[in-house]
Amino acid sequence: MVELLIERLNSLSPMSDELAEKVRSVSRIIDYPASSFILREGQVCKRACMIAKGLARSFYINDGKEITSRFMDEGFIITSWISYYTQQPGNEYIQAVEDCTLLCIEYEEIQRIYKEYPEFNIIGRKQTEYAFYQAELRTQMLRKHTAEEKYKFFIEQQPSLLQRIPLKHIATYLGMNEETLSRVRSRFHKKTSL
């Protein structure tokens, strides 16, 4: 199963055999049942993980309401970025939506790998760029589009997730309530089926 992580990292930048072996030696498999928390608000994020199997989401609580910020499925590198980089308690939750199998490397190990294997810095940079790109896309979507355009954006960006995620989570991700999302979906699918 660790080979899935090696493949994912190699897709960002080719790794030497020595680096791949080091990654294998420090990676561990962690299973989380659906609805369990991978990380809670107030905890320090001490690892970066790749989802080998399953689906997770990150969210914040604002005025007692959950606001979903990301959905992460197979092949996605997940962490609470601010907490991870600062090694300070975060305000983000990461929760398994489905049963999840994660391939994880502890923060300290990653820092050692950066020092020992300079080529790993390229992988880290490319992953950070991708995370920033995804966050910026979502920010633009939330600020510039109508409810219907937000929904269209979501199904174009992540069509495979539509059947796997409860509507209440999709609604908070899109910045609307569940009733609005139901109306938008109905109108959207009527238009596209004509």
N, C-alpha and C positions, 0 to 999 in steps of 0.2 A: 504494500500500500504506500510506503514511503516513496516509491518510484513515481507516483502521481505528483508529489511535491517536486521531485527532481525535474520531471518533465515541465512543470509549470515554471520553475525558476530558469530552466534552460530556454524556455520560450521568450524570456525577457532578455537574456544574454547568455551565450554559451558558457558553460562551466568546465573547468579542467576536471579530470578524473579525481584529482586529490580533493578539490573543493566538494565535488559531489559526494565523495566518501565521508568527508567531514560532516556535511549536512545530514547524511544518513545516520551517522553515529550520534548526533545530538537531537534528532527528531523523535518525538514520541506521539503515540496515538492516544487521543482522548475522546471518549464517547459521551454525548449528552442526549438524554431523551427529549422528545418534543416538549415544549413549554418550559424547559429548565433554563436557568440563567448561566450563560458563559461568563458574563461579567455584570456586576451591579454598580449602580451609582455609588460613589464614595470609595470604590476599590481602585488600586493602582493596577494598570494593565501591564502584566509582567511577561507577556509572550505574544508572538505573532503566529497565526495559524492559517492553514489553508483548509478549506472545506473539501474533504474527499468525497463525502456523501451527505446529502441533506440540504437544508435551507435554514438560514438564520436572518434575523433583522436586528438593526440597532435602533434605539429610540431614546428620547428624552422625555421627561415629565415637565410640563409647563402648565401652571395653574391647575394641577390635578389631572391633566389630560396627557395621554401618550401621544407623542409626535414621532412617527417613524422617519428616520433619516436615510436608511439604506436597507436594501435586501441583498443577501449574499448567498449564492448557491455554489454548486460544485466548481472547483477551480479558483474560487475567489479567495484572496488573501484577506483575512479579517483581523482587525485589532481596533482598539479605541485609540485613534491616532494621537490626539492631544495628550492623553494620559500616558500612552506608550512613549512618546518622544520626551515628555517632561519628567516621566516617572513620578508623577503626582496623582493624587486621587482625582478621578474623572466624574463627570456628571452624566455619563452615557450608560445605558444598559445594552447588552447584547444577549439576545434570547434565541434559543432554538425554536424554529417554527415547526420543523419536522425533526425526527431523530437525526442527529448529526454525528459524523465521525470526522474529527479534526486531526490534522497533522501539525504539531506545534513545536516551536523552538523558543526557548526562554530568552528574554531580553539580554541577559549577560552573555549567553552563548553567541547571540547574533553580533554583539559588540566585539567579542573576541574574533569571530570570523571576519568581520570588517578589517581588523588589524592584521590578521594572519594571511588573508586572501584578498588583496586589493581589488581583484576582479569582482568580488561580491558587492563592492560599492556601486558598481554599474547596475547590478540587479536591484539593489535597494533604491537607487535613484529612479530607475524606470518604474518600480512599483509605486513610489511616492508620486511621481508624475501622473500615473494612471489614477491613483486615488484622488489627486487634486482635480484632474479632468472630470471624473465622475461627480465630485462634489460641485464643481462649477456648472456642469450641465444641469444638475438638479436645482441649483440656485437660480439659474436663468429661467428654467421651466416654471418655478414658483413665482417669479417676479413678472414675467412678461406674457403669460398665456391665460386664455380663458379656461374654465373648468373642462370643456370638451377638448381643448388643445392639450391640456395637461394629461388627460386620459389617453389621448392619441399618442403623445410622447411616450408614456409608460408602455403601452402595448407595442410600440415600435422598438423601444430600447430593450424591453425584457419580456417578449411574448411568451416564452416558455414558463414564466412565473405566474401568469394570470390565473391558471387553474390550481396553483399550489398555495396561494396566499389568501387568507381570509379577507373579505372585502373591507372590514373595519380597519385593517392595517394598510391596505392600499389607499383608503380614503385619507388617513392621517399622513401618509407619504405624499399624497397629492395636495395636501392642504385644504381639505374639504371634509364635510361630515358624510356619514354613510348614506343618508337620504339623498343628498346632492349627487353623490357618486352613482347611486342607482338610477336616478333620472338621466344623468349624463350617459351612462352605459346604454340605457334603453334608446335614447335619441341617436347615439353614435351608431349602434348596431342596426337601427332602422335605416339610417342613411347609407351605410355601407352594404346593406343587403339588397338595395334597389338596383 
